Amino acid sequence: MDIMNIQKLPYSKHCILDYKNKEYFIYYHPIKSCIESLLSNPDIIKNFIYRYQFLQSDGKMLYSEQYSRNWWKNAEASIRPEAHILSIILYSDATTTDLLGKSSLHPIYISLGNI
């Protein structure tokens, strides 16, 4: 992953609050641009899973990834044969922004369940 060629995405800045003559901003990348960037990265796409995969070990079904779950198989059966499921995962994890731990940011990350 450290050697992936990942392009820098432009971000937008939006003032969400003006309090006591101080502006507070949110910085974000448009979600559509993030998804397009992930889907255009050859290092990601070469490991992309397009269809349900039945995984087993020692005769027992393994549930290790989204694409090995029954809901994926059922969802796949409900769409046209030429269509594919794109699993978008959003998650947040607080990040401390000062040495004393009094300030933090809560970025929202995006990933794909197909990889």
ABEGO torsion letter per residue (X at the ends): XAABBBBBBBBBBBBABBBGGBBBBBBBBBAAAAAAAAAABAAAAAABBABBBBBBBGGBBBBABAAABAAAAAAAAABBAABBBBBBBBBBBBBBABAAGABBBBBBBBBBAAX
